[in-house]
Amino acid sequence: MSAPERYLRWNGRSPRGKKLPLLWPVLVWTVLAPQASLRLNVFQEAILGLLHAGERDLNRLASLLELAPELVAYIIAKELQPMRFVDSRQHVTPEGVKLLKGETGREPRLTLQYAFQDAVFGQWLPRLSTNLPEVMPREGGRAERPEFMFNRDSGWVDRPFLLPRRDWAGPPEKKLVLQAWRQCQRAQAQSSQDDTGFVADFSSEDIDFVGDQPMQARVWCDLYINPDDPQPWLVSDPWHLTGAAKWLREPLQKELPRFAQLAERIGKLLPEVGASDKETELQVELKLAAMPHLTKPEHALLREHLGRVMRQRGRLEQQERTHQEELNSLAQECASLLEAIVKWLLERWPVDASDWPRTHWSRQHGSELLSQLPLRADLSRQVIAILCGQEAKVVRLAVMLKDRPFKALLFGALLCTHEHADHPLRHLPANSLQWDRVLELVDKRNKGSHASGQSMERHEMLEWADFTLAWHEQFKPYF
């Protein structure tokens, strides 16, 4: 008799409005994986630097940093010492010195973590966790339909829909788990508003499985409706690092005819579609169908973001009143379309970056590299100043993995022009590429996703959408 399933529910904000709770079946593998991050925040780094310089008086440290002595003591005792960057005598350890010099990350510290394989479609989910927060169904419910009561005062009972589990035979692959680990690190960095996109450069040899049998479990998520999103329905991220998890929605949406009961439940959630929305959708589909390059499987991501920009722009143009959330959403989709185009450039005109610098280069060296590109017109000083701060190892990984932040991806794509005479960035005119506007739009996306308080106007966002669509248009002859 097999062990019973465990139900896992991570704390976080649930989607508002109409939703359907799901219990998504997974296989939970115990692994030894690199520690989440060896980066320091600004306070940790400042204190570590002063300690390394020989300043160990608590009041003096607090005065220099304009912090409360209690906070400094807490950071040393509860953060730097447990991470083994500072010893009991408040001396910086050799590992702490390496971190200050930017040399750490080559020998990862392994910790016990859990990796999750989708037991519906077989893919590895881009999340790892150090804990398994189990929730228990209330007594008296049926095994095939467990019930949960999280608020006894209200008496509300949740009856989540259980997706059917499939058997996935075969040994797990380390490289796929490492890829999931990298994606998780990127999501955590974005969730914590870390725009540097730091992800340590590890290999699959830095992942080890503990045991050869996974545990059967189900993770809690919600299928919900967001009227401001072009997708008719979304699936929430069970780990709450992002809002919607397209890596759950996309395979489910593709195979939804297999799940008749779930499809019926989704149909009851969906609002009635207005005539104007139908007209917008029809116009978008006709325009997408007139672009043959978008039918290629390798351009699926490009087609998705292009369609989103066109749909959201069409809705925004028809609306009399708009909300900042809608404008921020369109800004994010515009920036995502630009990012998809740059990723396509890296795929279409690749280079071998394996021997590129693995540590860092100075801003001056980065500036020199950007000033010597074989372009029709030199990059402006402002654009060079923005891009040259990208670390060498991040640019290298952007070219190799195509999963770094936009600025690193763009820096890498520009460097690739040296090796490809037919590269479009060598031939397109500067007045159509408009790198300053591209970087400004990406900056708007980042500020909007981080709830910076920055507001946008409707007419401004429509202009940005038009700019993004025109930016894609100029690359069509190269697809």
C-alpha positions in Angstrom: 0.0 0.0 0.0 1.5 3.4 -1.0 2.0 6.2 1.4 -0.8 8.8 1.5 -0.4 12.1 -0.2 0.7 15.1 1.7 -1.0 18.5 1.1 1.4 21.5 1.0 0.3 25.1 1.2 2.8 28.0 1.3 1.8 31.2 3.0 1.1 34.2 0.7 -1.5 36.4 -0.7 -4.2 34.6 -2.6 -5.7 36.1 -5.8 -8.8 38.3 -5.3 -12.1 37.8 -7.0 -13.5 34.6 -8.5 -11.2 31.6 -8.2 -11.1 27.8 -7.9 -8.6 26.2 -5.5 -6.6 23.4 -7.0 -4.4 20.7 -5.4 -1.7 20.1 -8.1 0.0 16.7 -7.8 3.8 16.7 -7.6 6.6 14.3 -6.9 8.8 15.8 -4.2 12.5 14.9 -4.5 15.0 15.6 -1.7 18.2 17.1 -3.0 21.4 18.6 -1.9 21.5 21.9 -3.8 23.5 25.2 -3.6 22.5 27.6 -0.8 19.9 30.1 -2.0 22.2 33.0 -2.2 25.7 34.1 -1.1 24.9 37.8 -1.8 24.8 40.4 1.0 22.3 43.2 1.4 23.6 46.7 1.7 23.8 46.7 5.5 25.4 43.3 5.7 28.0 44.3 3.1 28.8 47.6 4.9 29.2 46.0 8.3 31.4 43.2 6.8 33.6 45.7 5.1 34.1 47.7 8.2 34.9 44.6 10.2 37.4 43.6 7.6 39.0 47.1 7.9 39.5 46.4 11.6 36.6 48.4 13.1 35.0 46.2 15.7 33.6 48.7 18.2 29.8 48.3 18.1 29.0 51.9 18.9 31.6 53.1 16.3 30.1 50.8 13.7 26.6 52.1 14.4 27.8 55.7 14.2 29.6 55.3 10.9 26.6 53.6 9.3 24.0 55.8 11.0 22.2 52.7 12.4 21.0 51.7 15.8 23.7 49.7 17.8 21.0 47.0 18.4 20.5 46.5 14.7 24.2 46.3 14.0 24.5 43.7 16.8 21.6 41.7 15.4 23.0 41.7 11.8 26.4 40.4 13.1 25.0 37.8 15.5 21.9 36.6 13.6 23.0 37.0 9.9 26.8 37.3 9.3 27.9 34.8 11.9 25.4 32.0 11.0 26.4 32.4 7.4 30.0 31.9 8.6 31.3 35.2 7.2 32.2 36.4 10.7 33.7 34.4 13.5 32.9 34.6 17.3 35.7 37.3 17.7 34.1 39.4 15.0 36.9 38.7 12.6 36.0 38.3 8.9 36.5 34.6 7.9 38.3 33.6 4.7 34.9 32.9 3.1 33.8 36.4 4.1 36.9 37.9 2.5 36.2 36.0 -0.7 32.7 37.4 -0.7 33.9 41.0 -0.3 36.3 40.5 -3.2 33.6 38.9 -5.4 35.5 35.6 -5.5 32.8 33.4 -3.9 30.4 31.1 -5.7 32.9 28.7 -7.2 32.5 26.3 -4.3 28.8 26.2 -3.4 27.6 25.4 0.0 25.1 22.6 -0.3 21.9 22.5 1.8 19.0 20.0 2.0 16.2 21.2 -0.3 13.1 19.9 -2.1 12.6 19.9 -5.8 9.2 19.4 -7.4 8.3 17.4 -10.5 4.9 18.0 -12.0 3.0 14.8 -11.7 0.4 15.8 -14.3 2.7 16.7 -17.2 6.1 15.5 -16.0 8.0 18.8 -16.2 10.2 20.1 -13.3 8.6 23.1 -11.7 11.0 26.2 -11.4 10.9 26.2 -7.6 12.9 24.7 -4.8 12.1 24.9 -1.2 13.8 24.3 2.2 10.5 23.4 3.9 7.3 21.5 3.2 4.4 23.3 5.0 1.8 20.6 5.3 -1.9 21.3 5.9 -4.3 18.7 7.1 -7.8 18.1 5.8 -10.6 18.2 8.3 -12.0 14.9 9.5 -15.0 13.4 7.9 -14.2 14.5 4.4 -13.8 12.1 1.5 -10.4 11.0 0.4 -11.2 11.9 -3.3 -12.4 15.4 -2.2 -10.6 16.6 0.9 -12.0 19.6 2.8 -10.0 22.3 4.6 -11.0 24.9 7.2 -8.4 27.6 7.7 -10.6 30.1 9.5 -12.8 28.5 12.2 -14.4 31.8 13.0 -15.9 32.2 9.6 -16.6 28.5 9.2 -15.6 28.7 5.5 -14.7 25.3 4.0 -12.4 25.0 1.0 -13.0 22.0 -1.3 -10.1 22.2 -3.9 -10.3 20.5 -7.2 -7.8 17.5 -7.4 -6.1 17.2 -10.8 -5.5 13.5 -11.7 -2.0 12.2 -11.1 0.1 10.3 -13.7 3.0 8.0 -13.2 6.3 9.3 -14.5 8.9 6.6 -14.6 12.7 7.0 -15.1 15.5 8.4 -13.0 15.5 12.2 -12.6 18.1 14.3 -14.4 20.4 16.6 -12.5 20.6 19.2 -15.2 16.8 19.7 -15.2 16.8 20.2 -11.4 19.7 22.7 -11.7 17.7 24.6 -14.4 14.7 24.7 -12.0 17.1 26.0 -9.3 18.3 28.8 -11.5 14.8 29.8 -12.5 13.8 29.8 -8.8 16.8 32.1 -8.0 15.8 34.5 -10.7 12.2 34.6 -9.4 13.4 35.2 -5.8 15.7 38.0 -6.9 12.8 39.7 -8.8 10.4 39.1 -5.9 12.9 40.9 -3.5 13.3 43.8 -6.0 16.9 42.8 -6.8 17.4 44.1 -10.3 20.9 42.8 -10.6 19.6 39.3 -11.5 22.4 37.6 -9.7 22.4 33.8 -10.2 25.6 31.9 -9.2 27.3 29.9 -12.0 27.0 26.3 -10.8 26.9 23.1 -12.8 24.8 20.0 -12.6 27.5 18.3 -10.5 26.6 20.6 -7.7 23.2 18.9 -7.4 22.8 15.5 -5.6 19.7 13.4 -5.0 19.1 12.1 -1.5 17.4 8.8 -1.9 16.0 7.3 -5.2 12.2 7.5 -4.5 10.2 10.8 -4.4 7.4 11.6 -2.1 3.9 12.0 -3.4 2.3 15.3 -2.5 -0.1 18.0 -3.8 0.7 21.8 -3.8 -2.1 24.3 -3.2 -2.7 26.9 -5.9 -5.7 28.8 -7.3 -7.2 29.0 -10.8 -8.5 32.5 -11.1 -9.8 35.3 -13.4 -7.9 38.6 -13.8 -10.0 40.9 -16.1 -6.9 43.0 -16.9 -5.0 40.0 -18.2 -5.4 38.9 -21.9 -5.4 35.2 -20.8 -9.0 34.1 -20.0 -7.8 32.4 -16.8 -4.6 32.1 -14.8 -3.0 29.7 -12.3 -1.4 31.2 -9.2 2.2 30.4 -8.1 1.9 27.9 -5.2 5.1 29.4 -3.8 3.9 33.0 -4.1 7.1 34.3 -5.8 5.1 35.6 -8.7 1.4 36.2 -9.3 0.5 33.9 -12.1 2.5 30.7 -13.0 2.4 30.3 -16.8 4.4 27.2 -16.4 1.3 25.6 -14.8 -1.3 27.3 -16.9 0.2 26.7 -20.4 0.4 22.9 -20.3 -3.0 22.7 -18.6 -4.6 25.1 -21.1 -3.2 23.0 -24.0 -4.5 19.7 -22.5 -7.7 21.0 -21.0 -10.0 18.8 -23.2 -8.6 15.8 -21.2 -10.1 17.3 -18.0 -13.8 17.7 -18.7 -14.9 18.4 -15.1 -12.3 21.1 -14.7 -13.1 22.7 -18.0 -16.8 22.8 -16.9 -15.8 24.5 -13.6 -13.6 27.0 -15.5 -16.5 27.8 -17.8 -18.6 28.8 -14.8 -15.9 31.2 -13.6 -15.5 33.0 -16.9 -17.4 36.3 -17.4 -19.5 36.9 -20.5 -17.4 38.3 -23.3 -18.5 41.6 -24.7 -18.8 42.4 -28.4 -15.9 44.8 -28.3 -13.6 42.2 -26.7 -14.5 39.7 -29.4 -13.8 42.2 -32.1 -10.4 43.1 -30.5 -9.5 39.4 -30.2 -10.5 38.7 -33.9 -8.4 41.6 -35.1 -5.4 40.4 -33.1 -5.6 36.9 -34.4 -5.9 38.1 -38.0 -2.8 40.2 -37.6 -0.8 37.4 -36.0 -1.9 35.0 -38.7 -0.5 37.4 -41.3 3.0 37.0 -39.7 4.3 33.6 -41.0 7.4 33.7 -38.8 5.3 33.5 -35.7 4.0 30.0 -36.7 7.5 28.5 -36.0 7.7 26.6 -32.7 10.9 28.5 -31.7 9.0 31.8 -31.9 6.1 30.8 -29.5 7.3 33.1 -26.8 7.5 36.0 -29.2 4.0 35.3 -30.5 2.6 35.2 -27.0 4.1 38.6 -25.9 3.3 40.2 -29.2 -0.4 39.0 -28.9 -0.6 40.3 -25.4 0.7 43.8 -26.3 -1.8 44.0 -29.2 -4.7 42.8 -27.1 -4.0 45.0 -24.1 -3.4 48.0 -26.4 -6.7 47.4 -28.1 -8.6 47.2 -24.8 -6.8 50.3 -23.5 -7.7 52.3 -26.6 -11.4 51.4 -26.2 -11.7 52.1 -22.5 -12.9 55.5 -21.2 -11.3 54.9 -17.8 -8.2 53.0 -17.0 -6.4 51.9 -13.8 -2.7 52.0 -13.0 -2.7 48.2 -12.8 -3.7 48.0 -16.5 -1.0 50.5 -17.5 1.6 48.7 -15.5 0.5 45.4 -17.0 0.9 46.8 -20.6 4.3 48.2 -19.7 5.4 44.8 -18.5 4.2 43.1 -21.7 5.9 45.7 -23.9 9.2 45.2 -22.0 8.7 41.4 -22.2 8.3 41.6 -26.0 11.5 43.6 -26.3 13.2 41.0 -24.1 11.8 38.1 -26.3 13.3 39.8 -29.4 16.7 40.1 -27.8 16.6 36.5 -26.7 15.8 35.6 -30.4 18.8 37.6 -31.5 21.0 35.5 -29.2 19.5 32.3 -30.5 19.7 33.2 -34.1 23.2 34.7 -34.1 24.9 32.7 -31.3 28.5 32.8 -30.2 30.6 30.5 -27.9 30.9 32.5 -24.7 32.3 29.7 -22.6 35.7 31.3 -22.4 34.4 34.8 -21.7 35.4 36.4 -18.3 33.8 34.6 -15.4 34.5 37.2 -12.7 34.1 40.9 -13.5 35.3 43.8 -15.6 35.6 47.5 -14.7 33.1 50.0 -15.9 35.8 51.5 -18.1 36.5 48.1 -19.8 32.7 47.6 -20.3 32.5 51.1 -21.8 35.4 50.4 -24.1 33.7 47.2 -25.3 30.5 49.0 -26.1 32.3 51.8 -27.8 34.0 49.4 -30.3 31.0 47.7 -31.7 30.6 47.4 -35.5 27.3 49.3 -35.6 26.0 51.8 -38.2 26.1 54.4 -35.5 27.9 54.5 -32.1 25.9 54.0 -29.0 25.3 57.2 -27.1 27.2 58.0 -23.9 24.0 57.7 -21.9 23.3 54.2 -23.2 26.9 53.1 -22.6 26.8 54.5 -19.1 23.6 52.4 -18.4 24.9 49.2 -19.9 28.6 49.2 -18.8 27.7 48.4 -15.2 26.7 44.9 -16.1 29.1 42.3 -14.6 31.1 40.2 -17.0 29.9 36.9 -15.6 26.2 38.0 -15.9 26.7 39.0 -19.6 28.5 35.7 -20.2 25.6 33.7 -18.7 23.1 35.8 -20.6 24.7 34.7 -23.9 24.9 31.1 -22.8 21.6 30.6 -20.9 19.4 33.5 -22.1 17.8 33.9 -18.7 19.5 37.0 -17.3 18.1 40.5 -16.9 17.4 42.5 -20.0 20.4 44.8 -19.8 22.8 41.8 -19.6 20.9 40.1 -22.5 21.2 43.3 -24.6 25.0 43.7 -23.8 25.6 40.1 -24.9 23.6 40.5 -28.1 25.6 43.7 -29.0 28.9 41.8 -28.4 27.7 39.1 -30.7 27.7 41.5 -33.6 31.5 41.2 -33.9 31.1 37.6 -35.2 28.2 37.9 -37.5 28.4 40.2 -40.6 24.6 39.7 -41.2 23.6 40.6 -37.7 20.6 43.0 -37.8 22.0 45.2 -35.1 24.9 46.0 -37.5 22.6 47.1 -40.2 19.5 48.7 -38.7 19.7 52.5 -38.3 20.1 54.0 -34.9 17.0 56.2 -35.3 14.9 53.0 -35.5 16.6 51.1 -32.7 16.4 54.0 -30.3 18.3 52.2 -27.5 17.7 55.1 -25.0 13.9 54.6 -25.4 14.3 50.8 -25.2 16.1 51.1 -21.8 13.7 53.7 -20.6 10.8 51.3 -21.3 12.5 48.5 -19.5 13.1 50.8 -16.5 9.4 51.6 -16.5 8.6 47.9 -16.4 10.9 47.3 -13.5 9.5 50.3 -11.5 6.0 49.2 -12.2 6.5 45.6 -11.1 8.2 46.9 -7.8 5.3 49.2 -6.9 7.5 52.2 -6.9 4.6 54.6 -6.9 5.4 55.8 -10.4 2.2 56.6 -12.3 1.7 56.5 -16.0 -0.8 58.2 -18.3 -3.1 56.4 -20.8 -1.8 58.3 -23.8 1.8 57.7 -22.7 1.3 54.0 -22.5 -0.4 53.8 -25.9 2.6 55.5 -27.4 5.0 53.0 -25.7 2.9 50.1 -27.1 3.1 51.6 -30.6 6.9 52.0 -30.2 7.2 48.4 -29.1 5.2 47.1 -32.0 7.3 49.2 -34.4 10.4 47.9 -32.8 9.3 44.3 -33.5 8.3 45.3 -37.1 11.8 46.3 -38.1 13.2 42.8 -37.4 10.6 41.0 -39.6 12.9 40.8 -42.7 15.4 38.8 -40.6 13.1 36.1 -39.2 
